[in-house]
């Protein structure tokens, strides 16, 4: 990934709609970045009980932050609808593996 110094100006039409151009910090080649690896800031409204559920779950030892849990559940839903295996992420999730190992130790 190369750093860029190119600055583009916001068009008058965009400014009229309250938009502004954000300077790109890096230039990437096609295929260099996967959409799965890019985080996008969004503002959305969730039911209070949904948010409370994930925040409470995030308070548990060895659990991911609530935003990550929501993202994981949404990704799981996508995979389920596509017919993909939803457990493949768990195999590569270090905090999940540690939590399972601790539970196994307690059970023995």
C-alpha positions as CSV (number, residue, x, y, z in Angstrom):
1,X,0.0,0.0,0.0
2,X,1.5,3.4,-1.0
3,X,0.9,6.6,0.8
4,X,-0.8,9.3,-1.4
5,X,-0.4,13.0,-1.4
6,X,-3.2,13.6,-3.9
7,X,-5.9,15.9,-2.6
8,X,-9.3,16.1,-4.3
9,X,-11.7,18.9,-3.8
10,X,-15.4,18.4,-2.9
11,X,-17.7,19.3,-5.7
12,X,-20.1,22.1,-5.3
13,X,-23.1,19.7,-5.7
14,X,-21.8,17.5,-2.9
15,X,-21.2,20.6,-0.6
16,X,-24.8,21.7,-1.2
17,X,-25.9,18.3,0.2
18,X,-23.7,18.7,3.2
19,X,-21.0,16.2,2.0
20,X,-17.3,16.6,2.0
21,X,-14.5,14.7,0.4
22,X,-12.3,12.7,2.8
23,X,-8.6,12.6,1.8
24,X,-7.4,9.1,0.9
25,X,-4.5,8.2,3.0
26,X,-3.4,5.2,0.9
27,X,-3.7,4.0,-2.6
28,X,-4.4,0.3,-3.1
29,X,-4.2,-1.9,-6.2
30,X,-7.2,-3.9,-7.3
31,X,-7.4,-7.1,-5.2
32,X,-5.0,-5.8,-2.6
33,X,-7.7,-5.2,0.0
34,X,-10.7,-7.4,0.6
35,X,-14.0,-5.8,1.6
36,X,-14.1,-8.3,4.6
37,X,-11.0,-6.6,6.0
38,X,-12.3,-3.0,5.7
39,X,-14.2,-1.5,8.6
40,X,-16.8,1.2,7.7
41,X,-18.3,3.6,10.2
42,X,-22.1,3.6,10.2
43,X,-24.7,5.2,12.3
44,X,-27.7,3.0,12.9
45,X,-30.5,2.5,15.5
46,X,-30.8,-0.8,17.3
47,X,-33.5,-1.8,19.7
48,X,-32.3,-1.2,23.3
49,X,-32.7,-4.8,24.3
50,X,-30.5,-6.0,21.4
51,X,-27.7,-3.6,22.3
52,X,-28.1,-4.5,26.0
53,X,-27.8,-8.2,25.2
54,X,-24.5,-7.7,23.3
55,X,-23.0,-5.3,25.8
56,X,-23.8,-7.7,28.7
57,X,-22.3,-10.6,26.7
58,X,-19.2,-8.5,26.1
59,X,-18.7,-8.1,29.9
60,X,-18.0,-11.9,30.2
61,X,-14.4,-13.0,30.6
62,X,-12.6,-13.7,27.3
63,X,-15.4,-12.2,25.2
64,X,-15.1,-9.9,22.2
65,X,-16.3,-6.3,22.3
66,X,-20.0,-5.9,21.6
67,X,-19.4,-4.3,18.2
68,X,-17.3,-7.3,17.1
69,X,-20.0,-9.7,18.4
70,X,-22.7,-7.9,16.4
71,X,-20.5,-8.0,13.3
72,X,-19.9,-11.7,13.9
73,X,-23.6,-12.4,14.2
74,X,-24.3,-10.5,11.0
75,X,-21.6,-12.4,9.1
76,X,-23.0,-15.6,10.5
77,X,-26.4,-14.7,9.1
78,X,-24.9,-14.0,5.7
79,X,-23.0,-17.3,5.7
80,X,-26.1,-19.2,6.8
81,X,-28.1,-17.7,3.9
82,X,-25.3,-18.6,1.5
83,X,-25.1,-22.1,3.0
84,X,-21.5,-21.6,4.3
85,X,-20.1,-23.1,7.5
86,X,-20.6,-20.7,10.3
87,X,-18.1,-22.3,12.6
88,X,-15.0,-21.7,10.5
89,X,-14.4,-18.3,12.2
90,X,-14.4,-19.9,15.6
91,X,-11.5,-22.2,14.7
92,X,-9.3,-19.2,14.0
93,X,-10.6,-17.0,16.9
94,X,-7.9,-17.1,19.6
95,X,-10.1,-15.7,22.4
96,X,-12.7,-18.4,21.6
97,X,-10.0,-21.1,21.7
98,X,-8.7,-19.8,25.0
99,X,-12.2,-19.7,26.5
100,X,-12.8,-23.3,25.4
101,X,-9.5,-24.5,26.9
102,X,-10.3,-22.8,30.2
103,X,-13.7,-24.5,30.3
104,X,-12.2,-27.9,29.5
105,X,-9.7,-27.4,32.4
106,X,-12.6,-26.6,34.8
107,X,-14.6,-29.6,33.7
108,X,-11.7,-32.1,34.2
